Amino acid sequence: MTPASRFPSLISAGSLSFLALFLFNGCQTERHWRAQENPRFAAVSSAANNGDAKAENELGLIFLHSTPRDPESAMKWFKLSADQGYAPAQYNIGRMYGDWCARGRGKWNRHDYTEALKWYQKAAEQNYPPAFTAIGIAYKEGHALTQSYKESMNWFRQAAAYNEPVAQYELGVLYDNGHEFQMNEGEAYKWFTLAAAQGHHAALKARDNTARKLTREQLDEAQQRALAFTPKSFEPQSQ
């Protein structure tokens, strides 16, 4: 039996719903229509104009992923939502400065990692899992922070506890490479497994590569740790 076949139970409705939430809040497939042609535009814009923070954030995403992109309108709605304390919008502003900027023109074609980090930290203060991951990556890459694999691991661990697949994959990479700490292939396998169960393609390949480095006993133990994992839940709230 292959390692992959040992974990059908990990691909649960909860895992899939979390993945859908993560994709919806910033990592979704790019839209290929004008913002006003989006089937949700009318309903979302109505709610957003009435001050609904979740709708304001979603409207920002519609403008950001429309064709052509409209980063100025996206930022306008993200900020309105963020001002209400809505963590996904705060995170999305961070991504505007630190990641999505390459999709825009003018000032949106340049990274501003310091500004991005400020917004990631606001979202992290509300325990928003993708923000933990973003700060972990900032430490890993040395973006607006002194590079530190130990610090990045601390942030990835916080995100991974909420079943955040990117953080789980990144934890696996750190344990596999042993940066600034002892390598642990069993832990690497565990986190790759959890990320792979949510459809993280790089984690799937990494999990199988790591499995070949383990003895049968080590593999069984790592699989049991993955099966025993119980994620925390998070539901973003506005103030």
N, C-alpha and C positions, 0 to 999 in steps of 0.2 A: 504494500500500500504506500503510495507516495505521500510526502508531507502535506501536499495540498488537499488530498482526499481525507485527511484526518480532521478537517475543520469546517465541515459544512454548516455546523451549528453557529459558527461565528458570524456568518452572513445572515444576520437577523433583520427583522423589520426595524428594530431600533437603530442598528448600524446604518441601514439604508436611509432612514429618515434623518439621522444626523448628517450623513453625507449630503443629502439633499439640502439641508439647512446651510451647510458649509458652502456648497456650490452657489446657492441663492445669494449668500452674503458676500460675494466678491470673486468667485472663481468660476462663474458659469460660462457656458459656451457663448461666444460672441454672437450678437444678434445681427441679422442682415436686412433690417428694414428701418425706415425712418421712425423716429420716436413716436410720432403721432399715429403710425400704422401698427404699433404694437397692440395686440388684442387687449391688453390690460391697461392701456394708457388712460382711457376715459375714466374708468373706475378708480385707478390709482391717483390720477391727478385731482379728481374730485375730493378724495379723502385727504390727500396731501394739502390741498388748499384750505381744508378745514382743520389743519394743524395736527394730523395724525402722524406721529413720528415714524412708525413703521412704513407707512405709505410714502412719506417724504424720502426715506432711504431707498425704497424700491423705485421711486420715480427718478432718483439720481442714477440708479443702475440702468434704467431704461435709456436715459440720455447718454450715459457713458458707453453703452454697448449698441447704440443705434448706428445707422449708416446714413449720412456721415456722423461721426462722434461729435458730441457737444459737451466737452469737459467743463466749460464755464457753467452751463445749466446744471450739470451733474453736481459740481461743487456747491452751487447755491442750495440745492435740495439736501445734500449731505449735511451742510452746516446747519440748516434749519432743524434737521433731525438730531444732529449732534448736540445742539444747544439745549435740546430737551433731555439730554443725557442718554440717548439711545446708542448703546455700545457698538452695534454693527455699523452705524453711520460714522462713528469716530474712527473705527478701524478702516472703513472705506476711504476716509479722508487721508489716513496714513498711506493707504495704497495709492491714492492719487499722486502723492508726493514721492513715494518710494518705489513704485512699481508701474502703475498705469500711466505715469507721465509720458512714457515713450510712445503712447498711443495718440498723444495730442499734438498741438502745434504751439509755437511760441514758448511761453514759460512751462507749458505742460510737456515739453520735449526734453526737460532737464530734471535730473533727480535732485531732491532736497531731503537727504536722509535725516537731517536734524529735525526738520519739521515733521517728517513722517513718524519719527520716534516719539515726538511729543503726543501725537494723536494715538499711536499704539498704546502708549502708557495710560492715557485716559481710559481707553477701552479695557486695558488689563486691570485697572483699578476696580472694574466691575466684573472681573473674572471671565472676560470674554475669551474663549479658548483660542481662536485664530490670532488674537492680539498677542497672547503668550508665545505662539509660534513665531510671529513676526519679530518679536524682540529677541527670541532665541536665534533667529537667522541673522539679526543685526549683530549680535555678539559673535556668531560664527564667522561672518564675513568682515567684521570690523567696520560696519556702517554706522557712523556717528557715535561709536563706542569703541573702547579698546578691545581688540579681539581677545576672546576668552572662550575656549571650548567648555570649560567648567561652568561658566555662567550660562552659556547657551544650553547646556544639558539641564540646568536647573529650570530654565524657562520651558524647554521642550517637555520636561517631566510634568509641569503644571498643565500644559495643554493636553498631553497624552492621557492624563487622568480623566479628561472629558471625552476620550475616544476620538481626538482630533488626528486624522490619519497622516497629515504631513508631519506633525510633531512625532508621531510614532515611528514613521520612516526615518526621520532625522536622528532620533534616539538610537535606532538600529545601526545607522551609519557610524555614529560616535562610538558605540560599543564594539562595532566590528573593526574600527580603525584604532581604537585605544588612545585617542588624543588626550594628553595630559592626565590620563588615568589608565588603570589596567584594562586591557582588552577582555571582553566577556562575550564569547560567541553565543552562549546560551541566552543571554539577555538580548543580544542582537537578533537572534532568531525569534524570540518572543515578540519583540516590537515589529519586526518585519511581518510576522504572521498577522498581527492585529491590523496593521495598515493594509496588507494585501487583502484581508477579508472585506475591506471597504472599497476595493477596486483600485488601489494604488498600484499601478503597473510596475514601477521601479521596485517597489517593496516585494512584489511577487517574485521577480527574478532574484532579488537579493536574498529572500528567504530560502529559495532552493539552493543558491550558491552556498549559503551559510550552513544549510543542513548537511552538506557534504563534508564539512569540517568537524562535525560532531560525531561522537560515538553513539551507539544506539541508546545507551542509558542517558547520556546528555540530551539527546533529541527528545526522548520520552519526557524527561523532566521539564524541558523548555516548552513542550507542547502542553503539559499540564498547567504550567504557569500562565500560558496564554488563555487556556480554557477557564481558568479561575479568575481572570480579570473581570472586574465589575466597574464599568465607567460611571463617573458622576454625570449628572444632568445639568443643563443650563438653558434658561429661557430668558432672552433679553427683555428688559423692561425700560420704559421711558419714565422720566421723572414727572 
